[in-house]
Amino acid sequence: MAKTIEEINEKIKEGKAVVFTAEEIIDVAKEKGVNKAAQEVDVVTTGTFGIMCSSGAYFNIGHSKPRIKLGGGRVYFNDVLVYTGLGAVDLFLGANALPDDDPRNRVHPGEFNYGGGHVIEELVAGKDIRLVATAYGTDCYPRKRLETWINIRDLNQATLFNIRNAYQNYNVAVNLSDKTIYTYMGILKPRLGNADFSSAGQLSPLFNDPYYKTIGIGTRIFLGGGIGFIAWQGTQHNPDVPRTDKGLPKTGAATLATIGDLKQMSPRWLVGTSMLGYGCSLTVGVGVPIPILSEEILEYTTVTDADILAPVVDYSEAYPQMKPDIIAEVSYAELKSGKIRVKGKDVPTASLSSYPRAVEIATILKDWIKSGKFTLTEPVEPLPGVESGVTIRPLDERPIEY
Amino acid sequence: MAVTKRIVLRFPRRLVERPIIYRLVKDYDLEFNILKASITPEEEGLLVLELKGDQKEYDKGINFLVKAGVKIQSLSQDVTRNEERCTNCGACVTICPTGAFRVDPKTRVVFFDNTKCIACGLCITACPPRAMEVHF
């Protein structure tokens, strides 16, 4: 029955492709059986909408008259610091960047109401952004100061480039200490007061292709409401972790680096985010199509929340101190029931990623494919797999002696 | 008929030192629960109350407050959700002390029931996209 991506693309162009979301395919496969479903279904769409800190965007703002060399200078977008270690008018803005005068955690917990993620959201929304820059001046780039409004429509390039998105599984965060803590996993109440998780579970891209048999470098995806691509493995990519019988990683594993034209994206799918006491970030929508090339690949897409396990980790001690301790393993079905059982206690759960938005992304991607406007790509290279030797190492600190 | 209502009272400076709430108990037999109280730098008082009692007496009590010069607003107008900004993530659900947020078990859409809200403000900064707004 093996199909090829080329054959599936022919059907997409004819408007005849059979497409389901990763949520819908569960019942489809139950009803028809895996064998028949694999023959009939061409594509399964996935989606996730979560806080993805290693997100950012690069820009070429065009040359001013006279010219200014921003590279090596200092540049702010709406008071948020932009990275300038690049060519004359190329800039990079990271989602976690903050204004110099943000009080941070000086009064704990800091609110972090505005940062790089919020600037990206406003740019995408078409709002004017205030650029303030100073430079050192050269013979060929004499200007030393620049203050101007900029707008995304006028920039030569505005490219979203996220170096770590769509984590394949994630920790469930709890707090075993006696005081409230403020983390990137939300506010954690003392003595197991709550448990926060962050994954779309059965809809999440990499849970539906756990060994990266179809998702690879060059895969065309839904990114921030527009069309993007998988550029590379994401940072901290770590495929060789303990897995369930169905091959699902039981801890954080693979990650994706994604890229796409910011100009065609939407603020609905790139939302500036504030984590109390932690910092600013960007909530990103990512959707990946999975071509059903074989029965095996279809079987992977029928994953359910009950199949997927996540580690419960204490963010008051184990996480900050880099201790490997896992308190418990729970399934996403349990997490979504509203409470989990940890150390003999019922702990109420909350999600940081949005499942309704993940469903919406998978549905939009399905509609794009069904209408013929989005075709599938053959990966240029696979992502490093379990056998690749790619792994995540802690920092080996070597004291500098004077 | 018994009623329970949550209201926001604003006291002008001249009333801050008068025992207004005492009169509600004494004259109108209303039970009260103070949810929040503060005095601004202009010495205006803000009081968020839950009042419980007979409907007729409650109406009379409110009438007394209005005549005394207290501005009254129903609490549910004070904390609102910006539906445009809310992403339905659900981070608020375990933060709210009164369970005003509920997740639909199937769709995982988050509902906000402002009749349960006591305007404590915990959700305001706990919400990652900052979709919860307080309008005192």
Interface residues (C-beta under 8 A of the other chain):
Chain A: F49 G50 I51 P109 E111 N113 G186 I187 K189 G193 N194 A195 D196 V271 G272 T273 S274 M275 L276 S281 T283 K336 S337 G338 P348 T349 A350 S351 L352 S353 S354 Y355 P356 R357 V359
Chain B: R85 T87 N88 C89 G90 A91 C92 V93 T94 I95 V103 P105 T107 R108 V109 T125 A126 P128 P129 R130
